[in-house]
Amino acid sequence: MRRLVDWWDHHQVALYLAAIASGGVFGILVPAAGPALAVATNPVLGLLLFATFLGVPLIEVGRSFRDIRFLTTVLAVNFVVVPIVAFGLSRFVADDQGLLLGVLLVLLTPCVDYVIVFTGIAGGARPQLLAATPLLMLLQIVLLPAYLWLFASGDGVEGIDTGPFVEAFVLLIALPLVAAGIVQAVARRQRWGRTIESVMAGAMVPLLMLTLAVVVGSQIADVGGAALTLVRVVPIYVVFLAVMLFVGLAAGRIARLDVPRTRAVIFSGATRNSLVILPLALALPADLALAPLAVVTQTLIELIGMVVFVRIVPVLARGSRFPASPDRPT
């Protein structure tokens, strides 16, 4: 078993690409399976995050709340820099209100779930990023209507419901986190707790492969049906990833963060909350039907981008010339 785990750890990037491709092919060939895969998305993602949280000693998360420099940098990137970038890129689809709202909805909301997984794969500071998730979730709930009012002339603001945000936080963050804490506590005294930790640690790669395949398979058919229109947003999402890669790198250096925290800032700025935003987009009026498809398209582009990021971020953010800042938790 150890040899198998070592093999898929070594080949994980190729395996993730294969999972994305497999999910896409299956979703296209069996479009009727889309709704069932969509229902499976949250359970699969919750299991993945449970495995991720098990690998993070929760005492480190508590200490990370004192890392003011990191928290300030993540918030500034996501709620000061990202809105500027999102507004500029959204001008390219400002003539189509559906596309405009879809682009703004997804780009203005930072990811709080699988970003932690990809950050860990790239050697980023998972405990610090996990500690930042409540603030990221709260601020996007508060600020999203204001940004939409400014950037989209108020259209669609009345359709914003905070319910999906709360539901996602409970199901994808709070419950897996509590479960991981219980298992970690049991593992200090019981062998079966340590067995669960070991099994889930070894299962991280296949769990992420399953998540990627399910998400892509559940959405690819809908996107394909409007491909000619949605092609307009693809360059926007690609450019956003490229811009935020270097924004995160620069922010980490300006804030004098160490390498793991700089990598975490990069991933937080680049990944978006598409799985949570999608229900909001689906609740918009029928004449804005392109909005949810624009959100789904971002998910597909981002998943491919994250597979690329786990390779290039460690190369770009390595051997930082800055030492850890004095306020880093010890």
Residue, then its C-alpha position, 0 to 999 in steps of 0.5 A: m500500500r505504501r508503494l501505491v501511495d508513493w506512486w500516486d503522490h509522485h504522479q499526482v499532477a498527471l493524475y489530476l489532469a487525467a481526472i479532469a479529462s475523464g470527468g469531461v468525457f463522461g459528462i459529454l457522453v452521458p449528459a443525463a448523469g449531470p444532475a446526479l454528479a451535481v448532487a454528489t459534489n458537496p459530499v465528495l468535497g466535504l470528504l476531501l476537506f475532512a482528509t485535508f483538515l486531518g493533516v493539519p494539527l488544529i492547534e496550529v490553526g488556533r495559533s494562526f489567528r495571531d498571524i496578523r500580517f498574513l491575514t491582512t495580506v490575504l484580505a487586502v489581496n481578495f477585497v482590494v486588489v481582486p475587485i480592481v482586477a475583476f472590474g477591469l476584466s469584466r468590461f470585456v463582457a459589459d454588453d451582455q448582462g448575463l455574462l457580466l453578472g456571472v463574471l463578477l459573481v465568481l471573480l469577486t468571491p474568494c474560495v474557502d474550500y478546495v483552495i486549502v487542498f491545493t495550497g497544501i499540495a504546493g507547500g503553502a501555509r494551510p493552517q494560516l489559510l484555514a484560519a482566514t476562511p471565516l473572515l473570507m466568507l463573512l466579508q464576501i457575504v457583506l461586500l458582494p452586493a456592494y461590488l455588484w451595485l458599483f460594477a453592474s449598475g445594481d442589476g442582480v443585487e436583489g437576487i443575492d441570497t446569503g443562504p448558500f454561503v451559510e450552507a457551504f460554510v457549515l457543510l464544507i468547513a465547519l462539519p469536516l473541521v469538527a470531525a477532524g478535530i474529534v479524530q485527532a483527539v481520539a488518535r492520541r489515545q486510540r489506535w483506530g483514530r490513528t488508522i483513520e488518520s493514516v488511511m485518509a492521508g494516503a487517500m488524498v490524491p484519489l479523493l482530489m481526483l474524484t472531486l475534480a472528475v465529479v465537478v467537471g462531469s456535472q457541469i460540462a454538458d451545460v457549458g458545451g451547449a452554450a460554448l460559442t457564447l461562453v468562449r468570450v469569458v475564457p480569456i478573462y478567466v485565464v488572464f485573471l489567473a495569470v494576473m493573480l499569480f503575480v499579484g500574490l507573489a508581489a503581495g507576499r514580498i511586500a508584506r515580507l511573508d515567508v515562502p509557505r505563507t506567500r504561496a498561500v496568498i497566491f492560491s487564495g487570490a487566484t481561486r474563487n468560490s464558484l461552487v458556493i456562488l453557483p446556487l446564487a447564479l441559478a437563482l437569478p431571473a431567466d433573462l440572466a441565464l448565462a450567469p450560472l454558465a459563466v460561473v461554471t466555465q470559471t470552475l473548469i478553467e480554474l481547476i485546470g489552472m490549479v493543476v498548473f499552479v501546483r507545479i509553477v507556484p513552488v518554482l516562483a515562490r521559493g527561497s524567499r529573500f525575506p525571513a519569517s516576519p516577527d509576528r509569525p506564530t511559533 
